[in-house]
Amino acid sequence: MNRSSDDPKPQLPVRPHSDECCRSGCVRCVFDLYDEELALYRVALKRWQARQDAKGKPNDH
């Protein structure tokens, strides 16, 4: 049974608000973490889209 709930579309990470950054030059700034999450999301989305194409279902772009 292949339902869309079995393979949910990856969710775009939420961009931090500018006030979430302390502006002290942290090695791992909240924006660095967001950029990493965004890169992972893009990979996951491409893989998800490929699975949807393989199933013959229309993509949700």
N, C-alpha and C positions, 0 to 999 in steps of 0.2 A: 504494500500500500504506500504510494508516494504522494504525500500531501505536502503542500507548500510549508506547513508548519514543521515538517521533518527536516527541511533545509531552508531555514529563514535567511532572508537577505541580510548581509552584514550591515550594521548600522554605523553611520558616519560618526566619528568621535566629536564631542562637543569642544569647540575652541574655548580656551580659557578667556575670561574677561581681562582686560588690561590691568585692572586693579588686583588681580590674583598674582601678579608678578611683583616681587619685592624690590626689583631693580638694584640688587646688590651684587650682581654678577655671579650668581650661583652656577656651579658646574652643571647641575641638572635643573635648569629652569623649567617652569611649568610649560613654557612654549617649546622647549626641546622635547619634553615628554609628549606633548601634543603632536609634534612633527613625526615622532617615532610611531605613535598610534595611527596617524594618518597614513603613513607608508604601509603599515600592516593592513589597514583597512583597504587600501587600494589593491594590494595583492589578494586579499580575501575576496574582494568584490570581483576581480577578474576570474578567480577560480569558481566563484558562485555562478557568474554569468556563463562560463564554459559548461558547468554542470546543467544549467537550465537549457542551453543550446543542445546539449547531448540528449536531454529528455524530450526535446522537440517542443518545449514550451516557449512562448514569447518572453523576452526579457522585460523586466521592469526598470527602464533607464531613468 
